[in-house]
């Protein structure tokens, strides 16, 4: 696995499982670039903070959002940050909302407000620096998958691409802020613990169910293991572009019910992840993976 150097910022302990009024130190934005790929520049929602950083309006921007129980230095960003920077020169903004997402119920309660705080930050860049929303990709895992949609709804302009990695199930079935296909031009979803930790039914324009979507090879009933494969697959989908590796090529399904039992026999015409924009692909897909990395079979 990749490793990240811890960033110096204040973390407050979680104190309740209900929503808080999130302050500046509850949602901190960490900028990684090719100039500083391992040690981030913490940013606040202010013009002066952004101006003093390595943020560049000439680069595309990727925003990553972790789930409960993690932080900016967790496994999710340890995979996703270096993968993105290896493929493309981007502003990688890793959102740290760990002070208010230590346990799942607390994170669930604070997710809508976290999404709005992210949008406020991005809107400063759009308004004050003339940045185009169509140069932004948002990548979220677990609760962060739904937060990605909430943030995109409040960003001024249409976000072209959301990648939701195993977005959370519990508390979201009837949640008014649940991720949906209208949140971005393309909402791409990967389900690796469908019906367990992760959301079961399709949520996006493109929904991929690797190995049937409920559990991943070698994990058995360990859902935390299968959940981590979501960002492991995504990271590989990026790095394979420069390593001459295989892509995660999906087989089209007629329904979710077909996908979870691997009974799909449609066209193989969609690829999960990667850095390229998705323009015409839509539907439900499955793909099989190898037991060990590299996981993609092509």
Order of alpha helices (4+ residues) and beta strands (2+ residues): beta-beta-alpha-beta-alpha-beta-alpha-beta-alpha-beta-beta-beta-alpha-beta-alpha-beta-beta
